[in-house]
Amino acid sequence: MGSNKHQGTFRFSFGPWNIHQGADPFGPTVRKNITFAKKLTLYKQMGFDGVQFHDDDAVPKLNDMTAAQIRKEATAVKKALDGHGLQAEFVAPRLWEDPRTIDGGYTSNSAAEREYALDRSRKTIDIARALGTRNVVLWLAREGTYVREAKDSVVAVERLAAAVQMMLDYDPKVRILIESKPNEPMDHTYIPTIGHAIALGLMTNAPERVGCLIESAHALLAGLDPSDEMGYAMAQGKLWSVHLNDQNGMKFDQDKTFGSVDLRRAFNQVRILDRHGYGNKGEWIGLDVKAMRSQKDDVATKHLRNSQEIFLKLLEVSRSLDNALIDKLIAERDYEELELLIVSALMGD
């Protein structure tokens, strides 16, 4: 991590679900609902230019609508985005809340439920097209097992590849970004890491249109370092988006403010992205962070502000380092001195 390569270009996005009412598995909502239209007004105020979408964030109740109705409603959302000077980063099919996805969508043991998942994915691509983005994110939330013997893993992976292939065939311009996660809500998922995600793309006839989205917490849940996962993906030209956050150990997915748990770990994510030109091809710095349940209504967006501010401060620290000195310490294999240099910089010395 010595001599600087190409600095990145950073613009920020988040999804409307990041401004939420504070419910968790152990308690009901604690904050007032904010309408989607109101949330859009907050983006620019906080310094964000991109909006992440689930399909039903853009088009609620899309299951009950015709293709023409879906396009009409999505087109109206695009007009609203344009009015606020915002762009849609991606659209993701929400395939984990519908009763028909209890056993997974693409890997369900029910043919009818698998077809529902495929149809919902086609509708998602239609929405993405109307919103002006090529990016469709697949968080394969329930594509796994609670009981190993309930599914055949060979068949499951083949079904996942076939689903991705269907989407690639449906729209020759769409790009599929796979967001891997090892567990939760399933006991184990079939695509637990970014290596699995990239390999799944190789099972299609257009792997150049299959990439990945890396979430910090998801890498940590797999026992991996997020910056290393990002480096692995960038080495293959496959890191097309990130969800930055933080995580207190290998627990449930906490979505804490970026850098709030391990500042050095956050620093290395910022540094690897910057040093390898992330964002120079239009990639976004996406956040996926939750406000603490204890936050009151009027301060329930500070987690977004804080995550962005911490990123930018760490970027400043990284760019201020003496790279010639770092190269010298690396050449001398004086890693203890290198470690002190990094820690001192993070301490403001």
Helices and strands as residue ranges (DSSP letters): E 12-14, G 16-18, H 36-45, E 50-54, H 55-58, G 62-64, H 67-84, E 87-92, G 99-101, H 111-131, E 135-139, E 144-145, G 148-150, H 153-170, E 175-179, E 188-189, H 194-201, G 207-209, E 210-215, H 216-221, H 226-235, E 239-244, H 263-275, E 285-287, G 297-299, H 302-320, H 323-331, H 335-346
